[in-house]
Amino acid sequence: MTGTTDPLVTDTTDPLATAVTWLFVPASRPDRFAKAVTSGADAVVIDLEDAVAAGDKATARDRLRAAWPGNAGIPVVVRVNGPRTAEYADDLAACRALSPAAVVLPKTETAAQVRDAGEASGTRVLPLIETARGLVALDRITADPACARLLFGSIDLALDLDVSDDRALDTARADLVRWSVVNERPAPVDGVSTAVRDEAAVTRAATRARAWGFGGKLCIHPAQIAPVRAAFAPAEDEVEWARRVLAAGHDAAATVDGEMIDRPVVERARRILHRAELAVRHTTT
């Protein structure tokens, strides 16, 4: 990450690093590309994988080429089909010609896959971690220079692990955050919420992801964008507290709300204000 030496303070010069809301749109529906770009999402994921039927992959690639939303003003990335599929090489070749901001690599399980996807597509890679094999290789996957940011495929991972309680994925969430910090990558992006129009459910999921250290969330409907953005933005009382802490400075004898102001407290306040600034930027752009 350029522009900062703190892996938890997002590099504001990189829109892939600052994006909080990531909206999926099927590659087979070019009529929705412009709507997705202007939906208010921070990034758009045009999907050649799960959103496209098996027999429609080639047609979807053709439609993607014909209607590519260049100069969108926000990052537009492409989710290709997985490394073990017949469509993989053709998807990456199409991406190389289109120059998306990144490619989303599903079922990422090795650093070699990240490296190969980056070389074949000519762009950065967003590894989608959705298998147990991917989890155990996170250190190497995240360290690869082509890795821009981790994405969490929580639904597929639950299937791979054969778990039905979302809490069983908490150790995986911690691993994504931990290795992102170790390798100085932006905070990872949480998986989708299938409750398309249940704003309360989306808010709960996004709030929980933020508490675990995630920096954004994948969205499958424009209605999810606003609650996700609100959940990741610091609350007004948090911002006020952070301002009081920074106003108190580094005086070891100072306290705010009964809490002694030491270096970790000052750092936490600084990060809250940084997140608040990014939230304002995304709301006004």
N, C-alpha and C positions, 0 to 999 in steps of 0.2 A: 504494500500500500504506500503510495506516495502522498506527501502533504501532511503526514502526521507520524509520530513515533509511538503512539498509543493505539494498540489494536482495537481497543474498545471505543475509541473516539473516531467515528467514521470519517474517512477521507471525503471531504465535500466536493472535491474536483472530479470524482468518479460517480456518475449517475447509477451505475450498477451497484455500487457500494451503499448508496443512500436510499435506494428504492425500498419502500415499505410495502406497498400494495402491488401485487403482480397478477394481472388479469389474463386468464387463458381465453383463447379463441381458436376454433377449429380451422386448420389450414384449408379444409374443404368448403369453408364459408367466407370467401373473399368479400362478400357484401357486408360482413361484420368487421372487417379490418379497420375501416375509418372510424366506426363507432367505438371500437375498443381503444383506439389511440386517443380519442377525445372524451373518454369515459371519466377521466379524472384519475385513472390508475397511474402509478409511477413508472410501471414497466408493463409491456405486453408480451405474452408468450404465445406465439403462433404454433399450434400443436399438430405435428404430423404423426403422433403416436396414438394414444388412447382415444382421441376424439375423432379418429378417421377409421372407418371400417377397413378390414383387411383387403378387400378387393378394390378399394378406392385410393390406395396409396399413391400410385403414379399420377392419377388425375389430380389429387390434392397438391402434389409437387408442381404440376403444371399451373394450377390455379395460383399457387403461392408465387411462382415466378412472374406470372402475368399481372398480379395485383399487389406486388410488393410495396408496402407503405414506406417508401424512402423519405428521408428528412422529416420524420415524425415528430421530432422535438423531444421525445422520450426514448429510452432504450426499447428496441424491439428485438426479441430473441426468438429462437426457433427450437422447439423440442423435437429432436430427431427420434427415429426408432432406435431401439437398443443395439449394442454392439454385436449381438448374436443373431440379428435378424437379416433377412435378405435385402431389406430396404436401406440398411444403414449406410452403405457406401454412396448410394445415389442421393440420399438425404444430405450427407456431408458435402458432396459435390455441388448440390444446389445451393447450399449455404455459402460455399466458397464464392460462387458467382454473385450472391446477393449481399454479402458482407453484413450480416446481422451483428448486433452488439455482442452477442455470445450465442453459443448453442447449449441447450439443456440436454445433458447426457443421462438418459434413464438407466436404471440398474447399474450404476457405476460401481465397480468392484475392485479395480486396480488402478494404480497410478499410470500404468502403461496405456490403459484405455483413455484416460484424460489426455495424456500426451499425444496419442494417435489422433484423437478427435480434434485437438487443437491444430495439429499439423495439417490434417485433411481439410478442415473447414477454413483455416486461415484466420481464426478468431479465438476469443477466450472461451472457456468451458465452465458451465455451471453444473457440477456433478450432482445428480439427484440420488440421494442415499435412501434406498428402499429395500435392501436385502441384508441379511446377517453378514454375508461376505463383505459387503460394502462397509459395514460398521467396523469390522475387525481390521480393515485396511485404511481407516480414516486418517491415520497419521501420515501415510505416504500419499494418499489421494490429495489431502489438503495442502501438503508441502509442494506438490508439483507446480512449477511456474505457470502452467496454463490454467490452473484453478483460480477462478475469479471469486467464487463464493459458493458455499454449500447450500443445497436445497434439501428439504426433508420430505421424503415420500412415506408419510406415516401410514397411509391406508395399505399400501403394498407391503410395507414392513410388518404390519400387524398380521397380514396374511402369511408372509414368509415365516414368521415366528409362531403362527397359530395361536395368537392371543386375541381375546375379545374385549379386555379391559384396557382402555387407553392409558391408564396409569402404568401398565406394564412397559410402555415405551419411554418412561421418564429417564431411564438410564441411557437410552439412545439419544434423547434430547441433550442430556448433559455431555455426552461424548461429542456431539456436533459442535456444541458451544466450546468445549474444552480445546478441541483440536483447531478450531478457528482462531482462538486466542493464541495458542502456541505458535501457529504458523502465520500470524498477523494477517488474517483474512477478516473481512467484515463479518458481523454477527450473522449467523445462518438464517434462512428463510423457512418458516414453518409450513407444514403441509396444508392441504385444502380442508375446508369444512363442508360436508355434504349437505348440511341444512341450508339450502340455497337462500331462502327468504326469512329464516328465523334469525332476526337481528340479535336477539338476546343470546342465542346459542353461539353465533359467530363472535359476539363480543366476549363471551366467556372464554372461548377457545383462544382468541387473540390475546386477551389479558393474561391468560395462563402462559402462552408462548413468550410473551414479553417478560414475565416473571422468571422464566427459565433462561433468559438471556438471548432470545431470538431477536432479530432486528426487522422482521417483516413477515408477511404471510401470503401464500398463494391463494388466489380467489378464482372461483368458477362462475361468478355472476357479478355484473356491475353493482347490484344491490349490496354486495358484501364490502365494497370499497370503503364507504364512509365509516361503518362500525370498526373495521380493521384499523383505519387511520386513527380514529379517536382512541382506540385501545392502546395503541403504541405511543401516542403523544403523552407527555407528562401531564398529570392533573394540575390544575391551577394552584392548589395548596403546595404541591411538590415544587413548583417553580418559585413560589413565594419563599418557601423554606430555603431553597438553593440560593436565592438572591441574598437572604439574610446571612447565610453562612459565608458567602464570598465577601459580603460587606464587613463581616467581622474580621476577615483576614486570617493570618496564621498565628495570631496571638494565642499561645498555649493556655492562657488563663481564661479565654473567652468561652462562653457557652451560648447555644441557641436551642430554645425549647428544652432546656435542661441537659443537653448533650454537649460534652466537651468537644471543642473544635480542634481535632488533630488532622494529620495529613489525609488519611483515608476519607474522613468526612468531607474535607474540602474537595477532594477528587470526585467523590460521589456527587456533590453539588455541581461541580463543573460539567460532569457528564449529563446531568439532568438538563441543564441550560443548553447544552449542545443539542440534545434531542429535541428540545423545545424549538430551537432555531430551525432545525431541519423540518419539523412539523409545520411551522409557519411557511417555510419555503415551498413545501409540497402543496399546501392548501392554496397558495397564491399563484402557482404556476400552472 
